[in-house]
Amino acid sequence: MPTPPQKPFQPGSTPAHLTHRFMMWNSVGIVRGYNDEQDNAVDVEFHDTAVHHAMHLTNTLGHTLAQLSQEA
């Protein structure tokens, strides 16, 4: 009997079943996801605000993974 595949995960994130969760937390910044009755959105905050400002994005496509880096 084959082993079932592992569900997708992101290092630095909290469990996907939470309605308010960290999608990514690393040295570049933080990506938070909200999925409840009031809001389905993604907040992006950078540790160095001189490089980029914070963003609030609607999550109409239901993204559950995120990535931040200095290069992209």
Rosetta constraint file for C-alpha pairs under 8 A:
AtomPair CA 9 CA 13 HARMONIC 7.70 0.50
AtomPair CA 9 CA 65 HARMONIC 7.29 0.50
AtomPair CA 10 CA 23 HARMONIC 7.27 0.50
AtomPair CA 10 CA 24 HARMONIC 7.03 0.50
AtomPair CA 10 CA 65 HARMONIC 6.37 0.50
AtomPair CA 10 CA 66 HARMONIC 7.55 0.50
AtomPair CA 11 CA 24 HARMONIC 7.24 0.50
AtomPair CA 12 CA 22 HARMONIC 7.70 0.50
AtomPair CA 12 CA 23 HARMONIC 7.40 0.50
AtomPair CA 12 CA 24 HARMONIC 5.26 0.50
AtomPair CA 12 CA 25 HARMONIC 5.08 0.50
AtomPair CA 12 CA 26 HARMONIC 6.69 0.50
AtomPair CA 13 CA 21 HARMONIC 7.47 0.50
AtomPair CA 13 CA 22 HARMONIC 5.05 0.50
AtomPair CA 13 CA 23 HARMONIC 4.76 0.50
AtomPair CA 13 CA 24 HARMONIC 4.92 0.50
AtomPair CA 13 CA 25 HARMONIC 6.51 0.50
AtomPair CA 14 CA 18 HARMONIC 7.77 0.50
AtomPair CA 14 CA 21 HARMONIC 5.76 0.50
AtomPair CA 14 CA 22 HARMONIC 5.35 0.50
AtomPair CA 14 CA 23 HARMONIC 6.63 0.50
AtomPair CA 15 CA 21 HARMONIC 7.21 0.50
AtomPair CA 16 CA 21 HARMONIC 7.26 0.50
AtomPair CA 16 CA 64 HARMONIC 7.01 0.50
AtomPair CA 19 CA 33 HARMONIC 7.65 0.50
AtomPair CA 19 CA 34 HARMONIC 5.69 0.50
AtomPair CA 19 CA 35 HARMONIC 4.93 0.50
AtomPair CA 19 CA 36 HARMONIC 5.80 0.50
AtomPair CA 20 CA 32 HARMONIC 7.27 0.50
AtomPair CA 20 CA 33 HARMONIC 5.82 0.50
AtomPair CA 20 CA 34 HARMONIC 4.63 0.50
AtomPair CA 20 CA 35 HARMONIC 6.49 0.50
AtomPair CA 20 CA 36 HARMONIC 7.87 0.50
AtomPair CA 21 CA 32 HARMONIC 5.71 0.50
AtomPair CA 21 CA 33 HARMONIC 5.35 0.50
AtomPair CA 21 CA 34 HARMONIC 6.65 0.50
AtomPair CA 22 CA 30 HARMONIC 7.28 0.50
AtomPair CA 22 CA 31 HARMONIC 5.99 0.50
AtomPair CA 22 CA 32 HARMONIC 4.48 0.50
AtomPair CA 22 CA 33 HARMONIC 6.17 0.50
AtomPair CA 23 CA 30 HARMONIC 7.76 0.50
AtomPair CA 23 CA 31 HARMONIC 5.35 0.50
AtomPair CA 23 CA 32 HARMONIC 5.40 0.50
AtomPair CA 23 CA 33 HARMONIC 6.09 0.50
AtomPair CA 23 CA 64 HARMONIC 6.73 0.50
AtomPair CA 23 CA 65 HARMONIC 5.72 0.50
AtomPair CA 23 CA 66 HARMONIC 5.68 0.50
AtomPair CA 24 CA 29 HARMONIC 7.91 0.50
AtomPair CA 24 CA 30 HARMONIC 5.65 0.50
AtomPair CA 24 CA 31 HARMONIC 5.02 0.50
AtomPair CA 24 CA 32 HARMONIC 7.08 0.50
AtomPair CA 24 CA 65 HARMONIC 7.52 0.50
AtomPair CA 24 CA 66 HARMONIC 5.80 0.50
AtomPair CA 24 CA 67 HARMONIC 6.31 0.50
AtomPair CA 24 CA 68 HARMONIC 7.55 0.50
AtomPair CA 25 CA 29 HARMONIC 6.01 0.50
AtomPair CA 25 CA 30 HARMONIC 4.54 0.50
AtomPair CA 25 CA 31 HARMONIC 6.47 0.50
AtomPair CA 26 CA 30 HARMONIC 6.61 0.50
AtomPair CA 26 CA 68 HARMONIC 7.53 0.50
AtomPair CA 27 CA 47 HARMONIC 7.49 0.50
AtomPair CA 28 CA 46 HARMONIC 5.98 0.50
AtomPair CA 28 CA 47 HARMONIC 5.93 0.50
AtomPair CA 28 CA 48 HARMONIC 7.51 0.50
AtomPair CA 28 CA 68 HARMONIC 6.32 0.50
AtomPair CA 28 CA 69 HARMONIC 6.11 0.50
AtomPair CA 28 CA 70 HARMONIC 6.81 0.50
AtomPair CA 29 CA 44 HARMONIC 7.40 0.50
AtomPair CA 29 CA 45 HARMONIC 5.53 0.50
AtomPair CA 29 CA 46 HARMONIC 4.13 0.50
AtomPair CA 29 CA 47 HARMONIC 4.98 0.50
AtomPair CA 29 CA 48 HARMONIC 7.92 0.50
AtomPair CA 29 CA 68 HARMONIC 6.88 0.50
AtomPair CA 30 CA 44 HARMONIC 5.89 0.50
AtomPair CA 30 CA 45 HARMONIC 5.22 0.50
AtomPair CA 30 CA 46 HARMONIC 6.41 0.50
AtomPair CA 30 CA 47 HARMONIC 7.78 0.50
AtomPair CA 31 CA 42 HARMONIC 6.82 0.50
AtomPair CA 31 CA 43 HARMONIC 5.66 0.50
AtomPair CA 31 CA 44 HARMONIC 4.56 0.50
AtomPair CA 31 CA 45 HARMONIC 6.43 0.50
AtomPair CA 31 CA 66 HARMONIC 6.89 0.50
AtomPair CA 32 CA 42 HARMONIC 5.61 0.50
AtomPair CA 32 CA 43 HARMONIC 5.11 0.50
AtomPair CA 32 CA 44 HARMONIC 6.54 0.50
AtomPair CA 33 CA 40 HARMONIC 7.60 0.50
AtomPair CA 33 CA 41 HARMONIC 5.95 0.50
AtomPair CA 33 CA 42 HARMONIC 4.57 0.50
AtomPair CA 33 CA 43 HARMONIC 6.49 0.50
AtomPair CA 33 CA 64 HARMONIC 7.61 0.50
AtomPair CA 34 CA 39 HARMONIC 6.35 0.50
AtomPair CA 34 CA 40 HARMONIC 5.30 0.50
AtomPair CA 34 CA 41 HARMONIC 5.23 0.50
AtomPair CA 34 CA 42 HARMONIC 6.28 0.50
AtomPair CA 35 CA 39 HARMONIC 5.84 0.50
AtomPair CA 35 CA 40 HARMONIC 4.34 0.50
AtomPair CA 35 CA 41 HARMONIC 6.67 0.50
AtomPair CA 36 CA 40 HARMONIC 6.32 0.50
AtomPair CA 40 CA 58 HARMONIC 6.17 0.50
AtomPair CA 40 CA 59 HARMONIC 5.45 0.50
AtomPair CA 40 CA 60 HARMONIC 7.14 0.50
AtomPair CA 40 CA 62 HARMONIC 7.84 0.50
AtomPair CA 41 CA 56 HARMONIC 6.99 0.50
AtomPair CA 41 CA 57 HARMONIC 5.55 0.50
AtomPair CA 41 CA 58 HARMONIC 4.25 0.50
AtomPair CA 41 CA 59 HARMONIC 4.54 0.50
AtomPair CA 41 CA 60 HARMONIC 7.77 0.50
AtomPair CA 42 CA 56 HARMONIC 5.87 0.50
AtomPair CA 42 CA 57 HARMONIC 5.11 0.50
AtomPair CA 42 CA 58 HARMONIC 6.21 0.50
AtomPair CA 42 CA 59 HARMONIC 6.12 0.50
AtomPair CA 43 CA 54 HARMONIC 7.41 0.50
AtomPair CA 43 CA 55 HARMONIC 5.70 0.50
AtomPair CA 43 CA 56 HARMONIC 4.53 0.50
AtomPair CA 43 CA 57 HARMONIC 6.29 0.50
AtomPair CA 44 CA 54 HARMONIC 5.53 0.50
AtomPair CA 44 CA 55 HARMONIC 5.09 0.50
AtomPair CA 44 CA 56 HARMONIC 6.49 0.50
AtomPair CA 45 CA 53 HARMONIC 7.18 0.50
AtomPair CA 45 CA 54 HARMONIC 4.60 0.50
AtomPair CA 45 CA 55 HARMONIC 6.71 0.50
AtomPair CA 46 CA 51 HARMONIC 7.87 0.50
AtomPair CA 46 CA 52 HARMONIC 6.52 0.50
AtomPair CA 46 CA 53 HARMONIC 6.86 0.50
AtomPair CA 46 CA 54 HARMONIC 6.35 0.50
AtomPair CA 48 CA 52 HARMONIC 7.08 0.50
AtomPair CA 49 CA 53 HARMONIC 5.44 0.50
AtomPair CA 49 CA 54 HARMONIC 7.58 0.50
AtomPair CA 59 CA 63 HARMONIC 6.51 0.50
AtomPair CA 68 CA 72 HARMONIC 7.48 0.50
